[in-house]
């Protein structure tokens, strides 16, 4: 078995028995390669060191890839008993690199290396038996139980990379060079990098559920983007090219660094790339298990913060809009070259999939048309924080693989490195790391005028905002009608036969009623005091989609996507404007309305009488004011002396309905009787607020 040349499995071809044999071979090759990576450690002591202070010692990762199989097979209900519950808890949590200002100094009672290896053997035998016995039909897609086995295999290949970077940081005496991990010996003069033109065009990304290859959940869905023409570096940035930045004092010039980069510099005290050794004995490079004379024509390896600072320095020196490529620009460049996808190539077209060396190689070694190293050698940092594509769904077997990285703090890396294998070496793979993290990653810069989109967390995590997203656009609850949609319906029924030119939705929250009113009104103003709510309304107006997470129980959350098109509300955004504003103190422009809706607003105002005494100024004669409120008067929102009802006056009960009649009588007459409308707010999967709002309709009387 050639451990240094294996390919990910095609899931929709062949016979079931052929596929069973392929998956079995792929599993054992992956498992053995994972174990033989750790053979490079010179002693058991090395497993317990922390050369990367923001990550666990290597003993964790030795156990983690095995424990992962058991944890996922339990979730997939392919097994119902654990091998070692203690290990499967200990080796499950703490994979993602921490931030330097959020260090976890917990002491773990790690088992011995021999104990972990014995546990790994038990897991190998269990998975092997499962592969031999589990019923198999093709194709295998992500709803198939076999997906859990493939998930374990591809997961172990991710950790080949991350563990090899940690090994690379161990003291040299703690590692040994083995033949399986032999490095490249080629080096020479570094080339002069130049910018070459790249034609823009439409980029389309995202897999369908019936794709023939395994994929992580963030690879599925739909994405399209029109890329403008740009220029890109012919080569990856070499050690020699990056040296110019170092010798120009780049690490000592804050102007080249982002605020985050400056904070990282303060923590790390970095003066040059991590794997460079500059100690007066000649400049050298640390590979996984050796120090070698500096190969100036190999690609530099840096984190995103260093890559970005280099680009800022380059932009200042050249006067060109130099930056890192976006994910879309990287695909635009890659796909121009018709590069075969793994597993279809005869031989890896670049320094990737471990088919050439266990190290980088010269940036001039692998050509793709006029460019070099479009795939392989080192990963390439992008400007794009990872997020899900349209239609993204969390895979139930691994609900926290992608979503924790959709926080604008993890940037995508593209192209793969010399040790990228399996899914990592495919066109559609999407991996992202925190910007201060070191991978076998470098950079290719571009000169591009196209503006970068502002980073935006995919899932709304603000609890109150997420509750309102769900209340406005989530599924029905206990057969209670959607409250903002029902309010809009009541308004439109009341407006029958009346002019429907302009409507004002006060306390619009995330905007459902505004969109519903826009079905018939020519123009709608949505106003809310909370910028957090208005931000979501803007997003719906611009993109037609929102994502949010809701608590299920304890720390378990669920992830949700809603689209205007699901409610027949698409295309109405041009009729609406959303504003942050105070209902007590509206700007003069907000006048001349045929309808004012104040949904569940009244008992959250600090001076409701002031609002009620002036709202007629915003309405046309004959216009309607629709008030809805559960009359939940609380002093945290409204001082008791400002309540317009729910009090005792002269010792007798004085209701809010009576207060409304008193305050509105000078300018309004009430139409019909009050009506009750229920609404439900979800707190957790098993806790809901069920309330009743009273709706009254008032006509402005001249």
Number of C-alpha atoms within 10 A of each C-alpha: 9 8 17 19 16 19 17 22 19 18 19 17 13 12 12 17 12 11 21 19 13 14 23 19 15 22 22 17 19 24 21 13 19 24 16 16 18 21 15 21 22 15 14 13 12 21 23 15 16 17 18 18 16 18 19 23 20 22 22 23 24 23 22 25 26 29 26 22 24 26 21 20 25 16 15 19 12 16 15 10 11 15 13 13 12 9 19 19 13 17 20 17 10 14 14 14 17 17 16 14 10 8 12 14 9 6 6 9 7 16 13 14 17 10 12 19 15 12 17 20 14 15 21 18 11 16 22 16 12 17 18 15 10 12 11 17 14 13 18 23 18 21 13 13 18 21 20 25 22 21 20 23 25 23 21 24 21 19 18 22 21 16 19 22 18 20 27 18 20 19 12 17 12 18 21 16 16 14 9 16 18 14 19 13 12 12 17 11 12 19 17 12 14 10 15 15 14 16 13 17 14 12 17 14 19 20 19 11 16 13 17 16 20 24 23 20 23 26 23 22 17 15 15 13 12 13 18 16 16 21 22 25 19 26 26 28 27 25 23 20 19 21 17 13 17 16 11 11 13 22 23 15 12 14 13 22 24 15 12 12 21 19 14 20 19 10 11 12 11 13 15 19 19 16 18 19 18 13 8 6 7 9 15 18 20 17 21 24 24 15 15 13 13 18 23 23 25 26 30 28 26 24 23 29 23 27 26 25 23 27 24 21 20 19 16 13 10 9 9 14 19 24 25 26 26 23 22 23 28 22 20 23 19 18 14 13 13 9 15 15 13 24 19 12 11 8 14 20 21 24 27 29 30 22 20 22 20 24 22 27 24 27 27 21 15 19 16 17 11 9 20 20 29 29 26 27 34 32 27 33 31 27 20 22 24 28 26 25 19 17 15 19 19 19 15 13 19 16 16 12 14 22 21 14 23 20 20 17 18 21 25 23 28 29 27 29 29 25 29 26 26 26 25 26 25 24 19 21 19 23 20 21 21 21 22 23 18 21 23 24 24 26 31 24 26 25 21 21 14 11 7 11 9 9 15 14 19 20 21 22 18 12 14 14 21 25 22 20 27 24 21 20 22 15 12 14 15 10 8 13 16 21 21 23 18 17 24 23 15 14 21 19 11 15 16 9 8 14 14 20 15 23 29 27 25 24 26 29 30 31 27 27 27 32 31 22 29 24 17 17 20 16 21 30 21 26 29 23 16 17 15 16 22 24 17 22 30 18 13 21 22 11 13 19 19 20 21 22 22 24 19 16 13 7 6 10 15 13 18 18 19 19 18 20 11 11 12 12 16 17 14 21 22 13 19 23 16 22 19 18 18 16 22 17 10 15 10 8 7 14 18 17 24 24 32 25 25 21 24 20 20 25 22 18 19 18 19 20 18 15 18 17 15 15 18 25 15 20 24 18 17 16 24 28 25 22 22 23 22 20 21 14 22 12 14 9 13 18 13 15 10 15 22 25 20 17 17 10 10 7 7 8 12 15 15 19 15 13 17 19 14 11 17 20 15 12 18 21 16 19 13 9 9 15 12 15 19 15 20 20 17 20 18 15 12 9 11 13 9 13 14 15 20 17 20 19 21 23 22 23 16 11
